[in-house]
Amino acid sequence: MALLCGDRTFVLGKRTLIMGILNIAPDSFSDGGEINSPGAAVQKAKQLLADGADIIDVGAESTRPFADDIGLQEELSRIIPTVKALIAEGVRNLSIDTRRAEVARICLAEGASWINDVSGLRYDKKMLDVVQAADAVVVMHSQGSPQNMQRGKIEYSDVVLEVTHFLRQQVECLVEAGYERGRILVDPGIGFGKSLKHNLLLTQNLQELAGIAGGVLYGPSRKFFLSEITGIKNAAERDFATLGAVVYAALHGANIVRVHNVKAAHEALLIADSLK
């Protein structure tokens, strides 16, 4: 089925789509503070689109490990002016990265199209109703909250089975509430309460998520597991490492990849998609 995002229409499976990351949180793990005004956000979004982004994912709250919970009013004060500015400039293919139903509701009313919930609809129970107005919703798996998800020993008896089971459950909740399965995307949540071993197993088994929903989104961009493999400490320097994960994912079941460096991903995916 056709998947709408603002003024764009996608058919998943034809090629790997790119979700470009637009962080307006001052404490994001790799680019915090780079975007400090709605005008700067518009310029960044336009650059991401020129580089090949299909969807712009706007986030105002950092969900990196150990990040603080900023609260509803702070998130609204950051994101609403940015969404309004983007819509006013004709950037309509917007996804909103939020766990809060009220943030999602207002952003959708302002013209955003998708909701990307890293809590998998668990943080705010009202989200199940609010996303009914979205053209698509991303349901992600996470273990714990950003404040505690990477503390202590991270354990699963079978990470692929458990993540798949959770995502299937959440998708069925949406379907039972009347949401079309084809408009739901699932994300295994790389780096969200997972060790290096867990992240690699989930990446190697992305095809296990096929058929649960309309498609699979994969987000490895600049994350710490890449540092564990390469030794690159500076997150902003992990773009080449990110491409390795992106290309593998594109060839093994991912329909959409979420990245910071859209230009590099676009060029790499032109090759990867031609090899399918």
N, C-alpha and C positions, 0 to 999 in steps of 0.2 A: 504494500500500500504506500501511497505518497505520504511523506512526512513534511509538515509545514514548519517553517521557522521564519516568522515575519513575512518578508516579501520573497522568500526562497522556498523552493519545493525540492525535496530529496527523495530518491528511491534507494533505500539501503541495499548494498551489495554490488552496485554498479562500480563504485570506487570507494576508497577509504576517505571518509570525510574528516575534516580538521576543525577542531574546536580550539580557537585561540584564546589564551588566558589574558584577561584584563583585570589585574589586581589593583584595587584602590585602597586596600588595607595598608597602613603604614608599617606593619610588622610581618608582612608575608615573608616566607623563608628565603626567597631568592631575589625578589625585586621590590621589597617593601619600601614605600616612600617615593618610588619613581613617579607615580601618578598622584599628584597632589591637588588637582582641581578638575572640575568637569571639562574644561577646555582641553586640558592635557589628556584626559580620558578619550575625548573625541578624536584627537590627533592620533593617539595610540591605536584606537579601534580602526581608523581609516588605514593606518599602516598595516595592521594585521590583515585586513581585507585585501589590500593591494598585494600582500605577500602570499595570499592563497587561502585565508581562513574562510570556512563556510559558516561557522557559528561563532559568535563572540560571547564568552562566558565571563560575566561580571561578578566579582566577589568583593565584598566590603569587610568581611570578617575573616581573619587568618584562622585556618584550621590545621596549621602545622602542629607537630608535636609540642606540647607544653604551652601552647598559646593561651592567652586569657580569654574568658568569655566576656565580650564587650557589652552585651545587653542590647535590648531591642532599640531603644531610642538612638543610641550611638550608631548602630548599623543603618537605621533609617536615615540619619543625618548625613551619612556618607554616600549611600547608594541612590537615594531618590533624586538628588540634583544631577547625578551622573546619568541615570536612566533618562531623565527628561531631556538632558542635553543631547544624548545620543539619538533619541527619537526625533528631536527637532532638527537634527542634521541628517536625517534620513537613514540612520543606522538602525534597522529594525530587526535584524536577525540575531536577537539577543536571548541568551540563556542567563538565568539568575542563580548564582551559587549561594544558596542560603539554607539554613535549617529552620528558619522561623516562618510560620504561616502568614503572619501579618506582613512581613517583608515581601513574601511571595505575592500576596494578594494585591498590595499596592503597586508593585512593579508590573504585574500583569495588567492591572487597570491602566497603567501609564503607557502600555504598548509592548512590554516584553513578551516573549513567546514561550520559552521553555523554563522549567524549574529543575535545578540540579541540586539534590539534597544529599549531602554526604552522610547524613545519619540514616538514610534509607527509610525515611518517614517515621522514625522513632522519637526524635527529639521533641517534636511538636505534633500532638495527635490531631490538631486541626488541619495539618498539611494535607491529609487524605482528601478532605473536602475542597480545599483551596486549589489543588492542582487540577481539579476538574476543568478549570478555565484555561489551562495551558495546552498548547499544541503538542507538547511532549514533556515527559518527566523522566529524569535520570534517577534511578534508585541505586544507591551505592552501599556496599557493605563496609562497616567499620566495627572494630572491637573496642568498646570503651568510648571515651570522649577525647577531644584534642588534649585536654589537661592531663590525662592519665594513660592514653592508649599505647605509648611506647615506654612505660615505666615497668621495671621488673621483668620477670620472665614471661614471654608471650607464648601461650600454649594453645594448641588445637589437637584433637585426636586425629582428625583428617581435614586439613584446611580446605581442600578443594570441595569435599563433600559438604562441609559445614557452610561455607560461603555460598555454594550453589543452592543448598536447602533454604538458607535465609532469603536469598534473592527470589527464589521461586515463591516462597510464602508471601513476601511483600508484593510481588506482582499479582498474585491471586487475590490479595486484599483489594488492590486497585481494580482488577477486573470485576470482582464481586460488587464493587461500588459503582460500576458502570463505565469504567475507563476502558478504552479500546487497547487490547494487548499490543497492537502494532504501533501505538504511540508511546510505549514504555521502553526505556533503555536501561540495561543493567550494567553495573560497574563493579568489578571485584574489589576495588578499594586498595590499590597498591599503596603500601606505606601507612595505612590506617589500622594500627594494631596488628602488624605483621613483622616477622623477622625476615632476614634475607632469604632464608629457605622458603618461607611461606610465599614471599613475593615471587620467587622464581617458579615455584610449583603452580601458582595461580596463572602466571604468564604462560607456562608450558601447557596449561590445560584450559586455555580460553575457550576452546571449542565445546567444553562441557556446558558453557552458558548458552550455546546456540539453541534457539527454539523456546527459551524461557519467556522471552518478550520479543519486541520488534527488532532489537539489535543489541550489540555489545559495545560499550564505551570503555576505553583503556587509557589510563592517565599516569604515565611513568615520569613525566617531565621533571628533570633536575632533582629527583628525589634521592633520599639518603642511600637507598639500596644500591644505587649506581656508584656512590662513593665507596661503599663496602667492597665493590668489585674492582673499581679503577684506582682508588686511593685519592680521587679528586675531592678536596675538602670544600672548595668554594662552589656553592650551588650554581651560581651563574656561569660556571665554566663546564657544566656537565651536558651541554647541548649535543656534542658528538656522541657521548654515551647514551643520551636519550634516543638518538636516532637508531641505535642498535636495537633497543627495545621496541621502538615504534615500527620498524620494518618487520621484525619477527612477529609482532602482534598483528600487523596487517595481513601477513601470510598465514596466520593461524587463528582467525576468527573474529578479529576486531573490526567493527564497522566504522567506528569513529575513534580518533585519538585526540587527546587533550594536551596541548603543548604550549610552551612559552615562545620558542623560536619557530614561528610558522613557516617562514621562507625555507629554512633547512628541511623541515618535515615535508613540505609540499614537493620539493625537488626529490627527496628520497622516495616518497610515495609514488611519484610518477613512474619510477623504476619498479618498485615493489609491486604495484598494481598491474604493471605490464607482464609480470612473471607469474601471475596467478593462473 
